[in-house]
């Protein structure tokens, strides 16, 4: 930890200094089986880390190290990912191998041991060595939840800004951070071909619905830390021309905070607009392929040649600035004297938006 030019404490994964070996998950945290069979990076894994089409290979190889995956990708198919157009041939081979059907859906089982293992063995190398993420603290953070972490979301790509923040908060505070995610990360048929069935739920993702969001804070011994991007797809799809211009915040996180008296921790992310730069959203194509956005940029040709790059993002430096806690239930609506009106929750949500906006370039 060191101080930056703003006078804030900074937890950094900057690679400008020699890196010590990555910490191994303590056996008492991830269980005896995972401690004994921990995933070790081979030369091929390091190659995949620095070769963009290889990130999908890393994710699947790690899963298959710990789980039976009879419908998953195989070694020769992985090699095809690495050559132009090879993914399409690998997809055809897998489809034929499965008897001309899609991978079977498996009921997800939340596994804290695997969550810890995946974070330490796969996400940490990417967050440290590739995105060089930094967490800037202006004041001590709570030791435990419950907590709603709110951030600006951008990049028009896989949500690496949210994933990296979750990793940093877990390293700094020991929290298990659960991201609130769109249905696409749970149900979209394309994702079933890319990643193992139930992957998002196993890693702690929470479906972005009112019931599941609310259920996360209803436990009697609730210590949940939920990561929310209130801009939703509006933030991702706004395009390069509107970078760092925050879109309207959905007030659902304020409603939940007021209902359960859960503090809100705003965090401003600088650098996430560079995850997929110079991009615009083509709405007509997005509707045609059944996606909430279709990013058009100079990388499109590469994505067509290497569809496995769907998990990849441009190398950038992600910096996270932690802002003061916000407790909306303590705010009095002077006009109505009622803290729970729709107008007051909307106003409070936009207040949080303004707080984060003021911390951005």
C-alpha positions as CSV (number, residue, x, y, z in Angstrom):
1,X,0.0,0.0,0.0
2,X,1.3,3.5,-0.9
3,X,0.0,7.0,-1.3
4,X,-1.0,8.5,-4.6
5,X,-0.9,12.2,-5.7
6,X,-4.4,12.6,-4.3
7,X,-3.3,11.6,-0.8
8,X,-5.3,8.4,-0.8
9,X,-4.0,5.0,0.2
10,X,-3.5,2.8,-2.9
11,X,-3.5,-1.0,-3.2
12,X,-1.9,-1.6,-6.5
13,X,-1.2,-4.5,-8.8
14,X,1.1,-2.4,-10.9
15,X,3.7,-4.5,-12.8
16,X,6.3,-1.8,-12.9
17,X,7.8,-3.3,-9.7
18,X,9.0,-6.9,-9.6
19,X,6.1,-9.2,-8.7
20,X,6.3,-11.7,-6.0
21,X,4.8,-15.2,-6.6
22,X,1.0,-15.2,-6.6
23,X,-0.4,-16.1,-3.2
24,X,-1.7,-19.6,-2.9
25,X,-5.2,-20.0,-1.4
26,X,-4.9,-21.1,2.2
27,X,-6.1,-24.7,2.6
28,X,-8.5,-23.8,5.4
29,X,-10.3,-21.4,3.1
30,X,-10.8,-23.4,0.0
31,X,-10.9,-27.0,1.3
32,X,-8.5,-29.9,1.3
33,X,-9.3,-31.1,-2.2
34,X,-8.8,-27.8,-3.9
35,X,-5.6,-27.2,-1.9
36,X,-4.1,-30.5,-3.0
37,X,-5.1,-30.2,-6.7
38,X,-4.5,-26.4,-7.3
39,X,-4.3,-25.3,-10.8
40,X,-0.7,-24.4,-11.9
41,X,0.0,-22.3,-15.0
42,X,1.9,-24.1,-17.7
43,X,3.7,-22.4,-20.6
44,X,0.6,-22.9,-22.6
45,X,-1.5,-21.1,-20.0
46,X,0.9,-18.1,-20.0
47,X,0.8,-18.1,-23.8
48,X,-3.1,-18.0,-23.6
49,X,-2.9,-15.1,-21.1
50,X,-1.0,-12.9,-23.6
51,X,-2.6,-14.2,-26.8
52,X,-6.1,-12.7,-26.9
53,X,-8.0,-15.7,-28.4
54,X,-6.6,-17.8,-25.6
55,X,-8.6,-16.3,-22.7
56,X,-11.6,-18.5,-23.4
57,X,-9.2,-21.5,-23.2
58,X,-8.0,-20.4,-19.8
59,X,-11.5,-20.2,-18.3
60,X,-12.6,-23.6,-19.6
61,X,-9.3,-25.4,-18.8
62,X,-9.5,-24.2,-15.2
63,X,-13.1,-25.3,-14.9
64,X,-12.3,-28.7,-16.3
65,X,-9.4,-29.1,-13.8
66,X,-11.9,-29.1,-10.9
67,X,-15.2,-30.3,-12.6
68,X,-16.4,-33.1,-14.8
69,X,-17.4,-31.5,-18.1
70,X,-18.3,-34.2,-20.6
71,X,-19.9,-31.7,-23.0
72,X,-17.1,-29.2,-22.8
73,X,-14.3,-28.3,-25.2
74,X,-11.4,-30.7,-25.8
75,X,-7.7,-30.2,-26.4
76,X,-7.7,-30.3,-30.2
77,X,-10.6,-27.9,-30.3
78,X,-8.7,-25.5,-28.1
79,X,-5.8,-25.4,-30.5
80,X,-8.2,-24.4,-33.3
81,X,-9.2,-21.3,-31.3
82,X,-5.7,-20.0,-31.9
83,X,-5.8,-19.8,-35.7
84,X,-8.0,-17.5,-37.8
85,X,-11.4,-19.0,-38.4
86,X,-10.5,-22.0,-36.4
87,X,-13.2,-21.4,-33.8
88,X,-15.9,-22.1,-36.3
89,X,-14.3,-25.5,-37.2
90,X,-14.0,-26.3,-33.4
91,X,-17.6,-25.4,-32.9
92,X,-18.6,-27.8,-35.7
93,X,-16.5,-30.6,-34.4
94,X,-17.9,-30.2,-30.9
95,X,-21.5,-30.1,-32.2
96,X,-20.9,-33.3,-34.1
97,X,-19.2,-34.9,-31.1
98,X,-22.2,-34.1,-28.9
99,X,-24.6,-35.8,-31.4
100,X,-25.7,-32.6,-33.2
101,X,-27.1,-30.9,-30.1
102,X,-26.2,-28.1,-27.7
103,X,-24.3,-28.7,-24.5
104,X,-26.6,-29.9,-21.7
105,X,-27.7,-27.5,-19.0
106,X,-26.5,-28.5,-15.6
107,X,-28.0,-27.3,-12.3
108,X,-25.6,-24.8,-10.8
109,X,-24.2,-25.4,-7.3
110,X,-22.6,-22.5,-5.4
111,X,-19.1,-23.6,-4.5
112,X,-17.1,-21.1,-2.4
113,X,-14.0,-23.3,-2.7
114,X,-14.1,-23.0,-6.5
115,X,-14.9,-19.3,-6.4
116,X,-11.7,-18.7,-4.2
117,X,-9.6,-20.9,-6.5
118,X,-10.8,-19.3,-9.7
119,X,-10.2,-15.8,-8.3
120,X,-6.6,-16.6,-7.1
121,X,-5.5,-18.8,-10.0
122,X,-7.1,-17.2,-13.0
123,X,-8.5,-13.7,-12.3
124,X,-5.6,-12.5,-10.2
125,X,-2.9,-13.0,-12.9
126,X,-5.2,-11.2,-15.4
127,X,-6.1,-8.3,-13.0
128,X,-2.5,-7.9,-11.9
129,X,-0.4,-8.5,-15.0
130,X,-2.8,-7.4,-17.7
131,X,-5.1,-4.7,-16.4
132,X,-2.7,-3.4,-13.7
133,X,-5.6,-2.6,-11.5
134,X,-5.3,-0.2,-8.5
135,X,-7.7,0.4,-5.6
136,X,-7.4,3.9,-4.1
137,X,-8.8,4.2,-0.5
138,X,-9.6,7.6,1.0
139,X,-10.9,6.2,4.3
140,X,-11.1,2.8,6.0
141,X,-13.7,0.4,4.6
142,X,-16.2,-1.6,6.7
143,X,-14.8,-4.9,7.9
144,X,-17.9,-6.8,6.7
145,X,-21.1,-6.4,4.8
146,X,-23.9,-6.0,4.2
147,X,-22.9,-3.5,1.6
148,X,-24.0,-2.3,-1.9
149,X,-21.0,-1.4,-4.0
150,X,-22.0,1.0,-6.8
151,X,-19.7,1.8,-9.8
152,X,-19.7,3.3,-13.3
153,X,-19.7,0.6,-16.0
154,X,-18.3,0.9,-19.5
155,X,-16.2,-0.7,-22.1
156,X,-18.6,-2.5,-24.5
157,X,-17.1,-5.8,-23.7
158,X,-17.0,-8.6,-21.1
159,X,-17.4,-6.8,-17.7
160,X,-13.8,-6.7,-16.7
161,X,-14.2,-3.5,-14.8
162,X,-16.6,-5.1,-12.4
163,X,-14.6,-8.4,-12.2
164,X,-11.4,-6.5,-11.5
165,X,-13.0,-4.5,-8.7
166,X,-14.4,-7.6,-7.1
167,X,-10.9,-9.1,-7.1
168,X,-9.3,-6.0,-5.5
169,X,-12.0,-5.8,-2.8
170,X,-11.6,-9.4,-2.0
171,X,-7.8,-9.0,-1.7
172,X,-8.0,-5.8,0.3
173,X,-11.0,-6.6,2.6
174,X,-11.5,-10.4,2.5
175,X,-15.0,-9.8,1.1
176,X,-16.8,-12.2,-1.2
177,X,-18.1,-9.8,-3.8
178,X,-21.1,-10.9,-5.8
179,X,-21.8,-9.0,-9.1
180,X,-25.4,-8.3,-10.2
181,X,-25.5,-9.5,-13.8
182,X,-27.9,-9.4,-16.7
183,X,-29.8,-12.4,-17.8
184,X,-27.5,-12.8,-20.8
185,X,-24.8,-14.2,-18.5
186,X,-27.1,-16.9,-17.3
187,X,-29.4,-17.9,-20.2
188,X,-28.0,-16.8,-23.5
189,X,-27.5,-19.8,-25.8
190,X,-24.2,-18.4,-27.1
191,X,-22.8,-18.4,-23.6
192,X,-23.6,-22.1,-23.2
193,X,-21.2,-22.8,-26.1
194,X,-18.5,-20.5,-24.8
195,X,-18.5,-21.4,-21.1
196,X,-19.7,-24.3,-18.9
197,X,-23.3,-24.5,-17.9
198,X,-24.1,-22.6,-14.7
199,X,-20.7,-20.9,-14.7
200,X,-22.0,-17.5,-13.7
201,X,-24.0,-18.8,-10.7
202,X,-21.2,-21.1,-9.5
203,X,-18.9,-18.0,-9.3
204,X,-21.5,-16.1,-7.2
205,X,-23.3,-14.0,-9.9
206,X,-26.7,-12.7,-9.0
207,X,-29.4,-12.4,-11.7
208,X,-30.4,-8.7,-12.1
209,X,-34.0,-9.2,-11.0
210,X,-35.8,-7.5,-8.1
211,X,-36.5,-10.8,-6.3
212,X,-32.9,-12.1,-6.4
213,X,-31.4,-8.7,-5.6
214,X,-33.7,-8.5,-2.6
215,X,-33.2,-12.1,-1.5
216,X,-29.4,-11.4,-1.2
217,X,-30.0,-9.2,1.9
218,X,-32.7,-11.2,3.6
219,X,-30.5,-13.6,5.5
220,X,-30.6,-13.1,9.3
221,X,-26.8,-13.1,9.5
222,X,-26.5,-11.1,6.3
223,X,-23.0,-10.0,5.3
224,X,-23.6,-9.8,1.5
225,X,-21.5,-7.5,-0.6
226,X,-23.3,-6.9,-3.9
227,X,-21.6,-5.1,-6.8
228,X,-24.0,-3.1,-8.9
229,X,-23.7,-1.0,-12.0
230,X,-26.9,1.1,-12.0
231,X,-26.3,2.4,-15.5
232,X,-27.0,-1.1,-16.8
233,X,-26.7,-1.6,-20.5
234,X,-27.0,2.2,-21.0
235,X,-23.5,2.6,-19.6
236,X,-22.0,-0.1,-21.8
237,X,-23.8,0.8,-25.0
238,X,-23.3,4.6,-24.8
239,X,-20.2,4.5,-27.1
240,X,-16.8,6.1,-27.2
241,X,-18.1,9.6,-28.0
242,X,-19.8,9.7,-24.6
243,X,-17.0,8.2,-22.5
244,X,-17.1,9.1,-18.8
245,X,-20.5,10.7,-19.3
246,X,-22.6,8.6,-16.8
247,X,-26.1,7.6,-17.9
248,X,-29.2,7.6,-15.8
249,X,-28.9,5.4,-12.7
250,X,-31.7,2.9,-12.1
251,X,-33.1,3.6,-8.5
252,X,-33.5,-0.1,-7.5
253,X,-30.4,-0.1,-5.5
254,X,-31.7,2.9,-3.5
255,X,-35.0,1.1,-2.8
256,X,-33.1,-1.9,-1.5
257,X,-30.8,0.2,0.6
258,X,-33.7,2.0,2.2
259,X,-35.6,-1.2,2.8
260,X,-32.8,-3.1,4.5
261,X,-30.7,-0.2,5.8
262,X,-27.7,-1.4,3.7
263,X,-25.0,1.3,3.2
264,X,-23.9,2.2,-0.4
265,X,-20.2,2.4,-1.3
266,X,-19.8,4.5,-4.5
267,X,-16.6,3.7,-6.5
268,X,-15.4,5.6,-9.5
269,X,-13.5,3.6,-12.1
270,X,-11.1,5.4,-14.4
271,X,-9.7,3.4,-17.4
272,X,-12.7,1.2,-18.2
273,X,-13.6,3.2,-21.2
274,X,-10.4,2.0,-22.7
275,X,-11.4,-1.7,-22.5
276,X,-12.9,-1.4,-26.0
277,X,-12.0,2.0,-27.3
278,X,-13.3,3.9,-30.4
279,X,-16.5,1.9,-30.4
280,X,-20.1,2.6,-31.4
281,X,-23.3,0.6,-30.8
282,X,-25.2,-0.6,-33.9
283,X,-28.7,-1.1,-32.4
284,X,-30.2,-2.8,-35.5
285,X,-27.5,-5.5,-35.6
286,X,-27.9,-6.0,-31.8
287,X,-31.6,-6.7,-32.2
288,X,-30.8,-9.1,-35.1
289,X,-28.4,-11.2,-33.1
290,X,-30.5,-11.0,-29.9
291,X,-28.0,-9.0,-27.9
292,X,-28.5,-5.8,-25.9
293,X,-25.7,-4.1,-27.9
294,X,-23.5,-4.7,-31.0
295,X,-20.1,-2.9,-30.7
296,X,-18.6,-1.7,-33.9
297,X,-14.9,-0.8,-33.9
298,X,-11.6,-1.5,-35.5
299,X,-11.5,-4.8,-33.6
300,X,-14.6,-6.2,-35.4
301,X,-12.5,-8.0,-38.0
302,X,-10.4,-9.7,-35.3
303,X,-13.6,-10.8,-33.5
304,X,-15.0,-12.3,-36.6
305,X,-11.8,-14.3,-37.2
306,X,-11.4,-15.2,-33.5
307,X,-14.8,-15.4,-31.8
308,X,-13.1,-16.7,-28.7
309,X,-11.9,-13.1,-28.2
310,X,-15.3,-12.4,-26.8
311,X,-13.8,-12.7,-23.3
312,X,-10.8,-10.5,-24.2
313,X,-10.5,-6.7,-23.6
314,X,-7.9,-4.1,-24.6
315,X,-5.1,-3.7,-22.2
316,X,-5.7,-0.6,-20.0
317,X,-4.9,0.5,-16.5
318,X,-7.9,0.3,-14.2
319,X,-8.0,2.7,-11.3
320,X,-10.7,2.6,-8.7
321,X,-11.4,5.5,-6.4
322,X,-13.4,4.6,-3.3
323,X,-15.8,7.4,-2.2
324,X,-17.5,8.0,1.2
325,X,-20.3,5.7,2.3
326,X,-23.8,6.9,1.4
327,X,-26.9,6.0,3.6
328,X,-30.0,7.1,1.7
329,X,-32.4,6.2,4.5
330,X,-31.0,9.0,6.6
331,X,-31.8,11.6,4.0
332,X,-35.1,13.4,4.7
333,X,-37.3,14.5,1.8
334,X,-38.2,18.0,2.9
335,X,-41.0,18.2,0.4
336,X,-43.0,15.2,1.4
337,X,-41.4,14.0,4.7
338,X,-41.4,10.5,3.1
339,X,-38.2,8.7,2.3
340,X,-39.7,6.0,0.2
341,X,-41.5,7.8,-2.5
342,X,-40.6,7.0,-6.1
343,X,-39.5,10.6,-6.7
344,X,-37.2,10.6,-3.7
345,X,-35.5,7.3,-4.6
346,X,-35.0,8.5,-8.1
347,X,-33.4,11.7,-6.9
348,X,-31.1,9.8,-4.5
349,X,-30.0,7.5,-7.2
350,X,-29.0,10.5,-9.4
351,X,-27.3,12.0,-6.3
352,X,-25.0,8.9,-6.2
353,X,-24.5,9.3,-10.0
354,X,-23.4,12.9,-9.4
355,X,-20.9,11.8,-6.7
356,X,-19.3,9.3,-9.0
357,X,-19.4,11.6,-12.0
358,X,-17.5,14.3,-10.0
359,X,-14.6,11.8,-9.4
360,X,-14.2,11.0,-13.2
361,X,-12.0,12.8,-15.7
